[in-house]
Amino acid sequence: MANGAYGLHIGGKFFAVPSTPGGCATYLEIIGNGTSDGIRSNARMLDNQGNETLAGNLTVVGTPTNDNHAITLAQAKTLLSNFVDEYDSTQTYNIGDKCFYNLITYEANTNITTAEAFDPNKWTKIKLI
C-alpha cells in the first residue's frame, strides 16, 4: 500500500456505507451486521483517527489494572467526590443541591428530608462539566 494510504477491512455481512464525508474511505475497519441487502447496518466502525463506534453494548471481562489506565470503583468514587459528595440518607438536601449516586451525578428537584433512601424521582441527572 502506498505511503499515506489507508486500508479498509470489512467483515461480517451486509455492512452499511457510512454517511460521513468520505464514506468508507475514512474508515480502517467496518464490521457489518445487517440481515439482508435491503437491511444494512454496522456493528462496529473504526475510523482513521482512532474513533470507534459500536452499535451495541460493550462488555469488558477481566480485572482492570493500572497498566491499562483503568480505575477501580473506589478510585472513581474518590475522583467524583472531588466535585460533589456521595448521596447520604442521613443528610437533608434542598432543591439545587448536587450529589452522586452509583457514579451518576444528580441535582435535587425537591427538598429531601433525612432518613430517605435514594429516590431517582426526586433528582435530575446532570453533567458536572
Secondary structure, DSSP 8 states (H G I E B T S, - for coil): --TT----EEEEES-----STTGGGGEEEEEEE-SBTTB--EEEEEETTS-EEESS-----S---GGGT---HHHHHHHHTTTS-B--TTS-B-TT-EEEETTEEEEESS-B-SS----GGGEEE----
